[in-house]
Amino acid sequence: MEYADRLLHFEVLSHLSDQQIQSIADRTAEITYPQDATIFEEGDNSREAYLVSEGAVKIERRTPYGAFTLAELGPGELFGESSFLDGKARSGRGQMIEAGRLVPLSPVALEPLLSQDKRLTMALYWAFWKSLSKKLRSTNDQLTQFFSRGAASSAPNAGQRPMGDAVHIALEAKRSLFLEQKLSPMEINFLASLSKAQKLSAGENLFCEGMPGDHMYVVLEGRVLISKQIPGAGEEALAILERGDYFGEMALIDRQPRSADARAHEGAAVVLGISREVLEGILDIQRVSSLRLLHMLCMLITKRLREIDDKLIGWYIFDAGSGESLDAPEGGPRLPDSPQR
């Protein structure tokens, strides 16, 4: 089977056209790696993302208690997207578990192509966004399992709907928020006119883990705490979001229940809800004018994935590498920059 034909069969690239796949194939080449080969080291400044064509890969982090595996990936999965997008050093070591072949996606090699073809850039960022969202959900689950020895968290809120009170916000106030993010005129008009405002009282939940999700949100006023109930350890804060921060997008991508709780933090908050239909319309893969928003969402998930990986490693070290359940905290959730009791 020809190289380009093989790329067409991977689900993560299924939204790319035959011509776009051929363009990528013309500027990349599969590399064969033996078992146990190192692809990159933790701290490397390389920026390639990789598609696993054959074999299996693990991403691991060094700790005083040995290597901790952050992810294992098989054929059709991407890894290394974070460094491709944000240019930061590798947060873990990539190693072949099984001999196989990888497709390196180099930002340097692809930049001339991406600068000429914005639709291809949209398509590639779509692939990164879906892949990163899948990793973030998996890492959230891994955090739960770390404390509960593999027990899945319950989802008692599966039948509930988002909370908070609908409020009227002037169109110009919404436009001001999206102008700050330097979005395109089309993105600003869509988001300002079609988003719906909800006000949360201090400490009030917007949604809880296990609830269905059909909206993404952006913070307009106040702050929002994203947290997760960890069996045996209580509430673990994953992020504190402020004006302009987006959240809740994962459920729109994979159509799975919410993976964490979201509530107003230390005072009232106002959020703008963006429905699945609106998001799919504005991020239509043919709308190159929405490239700025998609890139911003990719960078947001990249940042969160790096943070939750650090949190997971921090707890592993704090617990001396045992992975056993810890005592629940006193006085509320552990806030970012944990671990602390």
Sequence and secondary structure as in RCSB ss.txt:
>XXXX:A:sequence
MEYADRLLHFEVLSHLSDQQIQSIADRTAEITYPQDATIFEEGDNSREAYLVSEGAVKIERRTPYGAFTLAELGP
GELFGESSFLDGKARSGRGQMIEAGRLVPLSPVALEPLLSQDKRLTMALYWAFWKSLSKKLRSTNDQLTQFFSRG
AASSAPNAGQRPMGDAVHIALEAKRSLFLEQKLSPMEINFLASLSKAQKLSAGENLFCEGMPGDHMYVVLEGRVL
ISKQIPGAGEEALAILERGDYFGEMALIDRQPRSADARAHEGAAVVLGISREVLEGILDIQRVSSLRLLHMLCML
ITKRLREIDDKLIGWYIFDAGSGESLDAPEGGPRLPDSPQR
>XXXX:A:secstr
  HHHHHHT GGGTTS HHHHHHHHHT   EEE TT EEE TT     EEEEEEEEEEEEE  TTS EEEEEE T
T EE HHHHHH    SSEEEEEEEEEEEEE HHHHHHHHHH HHHHHHHHHHHHHHHHHHHHHHHHHHHHHHHTT
     TTTT    SEEE   HHHHHHHHHHTT  HHHHHHHHHH EEEEE TT EEE TT    EEEEEEES EE
EEEEETTTEEEEEEEE TT EE  HHHHH    SSEEEE SS EEEEEEEHHHHHHHT TT GGGHHHHHHHHHH
HHHHHHHHHHHHHHHHHHTTT        SSS B TT    
